[in-house]
Every structure is written in structure tokens, then in C-alpha cells.
Amino acid sequence: AGAKFDGPNPEQNLTRLTRGAANPTAMANQPTGKETVSFSADIAPILTQNCNGCHYKAQRVQGGLNMTSFATLLRGG
């Protein structure tokens, strides 16, 4: 139960983790109910595209939520 990391290193920078990842806003296929979700392939690209402006590194971490890596994301804000 709970969030599980499927990448090589939970401390790895999310931006580096998602380099070369598919476009997260691309049209999805019709769901079958048997899909699996990958943090590296499915979630991290969405977070880096939409959340890095306010929650990346110590530059402008808003609300105390640091989304630099999976490990810092799990610590919460």
C-alpha cells in the first residue's frame, strides 16, 4: 500500500528521470481496467511539466512541498 517508486533511485531529480519520456498530455487509449501506472513514465512527467515552477529545489518551494525527487515529494509539505 502507498506510493512505490519504480525508477533507479528515489533521490534522483524528477526532471532527469523524465528526460525522453512520452508527452503526458498525449491522447490516451480507452481504459480496459488492466492498466498499470508507472511513477517514472506516467506521474513524474506530469509533475515536472506542471509543478516545477513552485515546488522545485529550494528556489521557490511553496507550501513547504519540495518536488525535486520522489523522496522529497513523499516527505510532504
N, C-alpha and C positions, 0 to 999 in steps of 0.2 A: 504494500500500500504506500501511497505517497509518490512524490516525484522521483524518478530514476534517471540518471544521466547515461546516455548511450554513446558518448564520444570518448576520445582517448584520454582526456584529462579534465576533470570538473573545474579546475582553476584556470583553464585556457580562456583567453579573451574570446568573447562571443563573436566579435567581428572576424577574427581569424578563423574561427570554427565554421563560419558560414561562407567563406570565400568559395566561389564556384557553385554555390547551392542554387537550386532552381528558384525561379521567381515565385515568392509566396503568394502573390496576387493572381497567379495564373488560374484559368478556369479549371475547376475540379471535376472529376468524373462523378457519376451518380453513385452515392454510397451503397454498399452492399451489407454493411454491418460487420464485416470481417476485416476491416482496415486496422492497421496498427499505426501508432503515432511515434515518430522519432523526434526526440528533442533537437538533435543536430540538424536533421533535414527539414523538419516541419515547424518547430517552435522558434528556435534561435533566429532564423532568417526574419521572421515577423517581428521579433523583439528588436533586433538590430535596425530594422527598417523604420520602426515606429517609435521606439522608446529611447534610443541613444541620446537624443537631444537633451533630455533632462535627467537621465539616470545612468550616465556612463562615466566611469572613473570618478575622481574627486573634484572634477572641474565644476559641475553644476548638479550634483546629486540632490534631487528634490525629494522631500519627504523622507529622507534617510534611506531610500531604496537605491542600492548600487547594483546595476545590472551589467557590470563588466564581465562577469563569468557566471556559470551555473552555481558555483559555490557561494558567491556573494549574493546572488539572487535568492537562494534558499534562506539566507540569514534574515531576509525581510527588511522592512523599513521602520 
